Amino acid sequence: MYTILRGKTAVIDCDTLPTAIRFVQSLESGIDRHKSHSPYTIVKTSNLSPDINTDHSPRMTAAE
């Protein structure tokens, strides 16, 4: 399982890496890459540090 972070806040949990990548690409679609970097990071859920806010992250499966 993978978690997408924006800063230190979990945005969503995804079952597979390809699903996480597609989701981040969707989130980044409105970003002007000449002006700013992506605020999103994909991490393995098992590697999340304790200071990450995971209170409101929904779960996305590969079928969704």
C-alpha positions as CSV (number, residue, x, y, z in Angstrom):
1,M,0.0,0.0,0.0
2,Y,1.1,3.5,-0.8
3,T,0.2,6.9,0.7
4,I,0.3,10.2,-1.1
5,L,1.4,13.1,1.0
6,R,1.1,16.8,0.6
7,G,3.7,18.1,3.0
8,K,3.1,16.2,6.2
9,T,-0.5,15.4,5.5
10,A,-1.7,12.2,4.0
11,V,-4.0,12.8,1.0
12,I,-5.0,9.3,0.0
13,D,-4.0,5.7,0.4
14,C,-3.6,3.6,-2.8
15,D,-3.3,-0.2,-3.1
16,T,-0.7,-0.1,-5.9
17,L,2.1,2.2,-7.1
18,P,0.5,2.7,-10.6
19,T,-2.7,3.8,-9.0
20,A,-0.8,6.3,-6.8
21,I,1.1,7.6,-9.8
22,R,-2.1,8.2,-11.8
23,F,-3.6,9.9,-8.8
24,V,-0.6,12.3,-8.3
25,Q,-0.6,13.0,-12.1
26,S,-4.2,14.0,-11.8
27,L,-3.5,16.2,-8.7
28,E,-0.6,17.8,-10.5
29,S,-2.5,18.6,-13.7
30,G,-3.1,22.2,-12.7
31,I,0.5,22.9,-11.6
32,D,2.7,25.1,-13.8
33,R,6.0,23.2,-13.6
34,H,7.9,26.3,-14.7
35,K,6.8,28.1,-11.5
36,S,6.5,25.4,-8.8
37,H,7.5,21.9,-7.9
38,S,5.0,19.2,-7.0
39,P,3.9,19.3,-3.4
40,Y,3.0,15.6,-3.5
41,T,5.1,12.6,-2.5
42,I,4.4,8.9,-2.8
43,V,5.6,6.8,0.1
44,K,5.1,3.2,1.2
45,T,2.5,3.3,3.9
46,S,4.6,1.0,6.1
47,N,7.4,3.7,6.0
48,L,5.2,6.6,7.2
49,S,6.8,8.5,10.1
50,P,4.7,9.1,13.3
51,D,4.5,12.8,12.6
52,I,2.4,12.4,9.5
53,N,-1.3,13.4,9.8
54,T,-3.3,10.5,8.5
55,D,-6.6,11.4,10.1
56,H,-8.6,12.1,6.9
57,S,-6.9,10.1,4.1
58,P,-9.4,8.0,2.1
59,R,-8.3,4.7,0.5
60,M,-8.2,4.2,-3.3
61,T,-8.1,0.7,-4.8
62,A,-6.8,-0.2,-8.3
63,A,-10.4,-0.7,-9.5
64,E,-11.5,2.9,-8.7
